[in-house]
Amino acid sequence: MSIDLTFPVPPFGLSPAPVFTLAPVDGADGLFALSGGDARLYLLDAAVHLPDYAPELTDEQAATIGLTDPAEAMLLVVANPGDTGTTVNLLAPVVVHARTAVGAQFILEDQDLPLRAELARR
């Protein structure tokens, strides 16, 4: 089931759009396509693929999407498939407020996380 999301600022690489669509990719648990305008990003659900990933948002970042309870956050990371494997961007996650469907991509401050972390195969 696809979800329509609102982004106060579009994710990096996507043009402004009134609504973005987050759609699961058939046959790939925890993989989503985020589309808006004429571009698309692939996102992985961190809870499924990176259970130890626990970035911290600033209060200002959380307020951007109206997030007051971490339990209401859906944490996604941008996936970049390549010839030798897939990397994920852990420094700039996409966070979606699950109750309101408002999301944003945040650059994490003062956290030593890579832009291109190799995704371990399962």
PyMOL commands that set and color helices and strands:
alter all, ss='L'
color gray80, all
select helices_A, chain A and resi 46-49+59-64+70-72
alter helices_A, ss='H'
color red, helices_A
select strands_A, chain A and resi 3-5+20-24+31-36+39-45+73-82+85-97+102-105+117-118
alter strands_A, ss='S'
color yellow, strands_A
deselect
rebuild
show_as cartoon
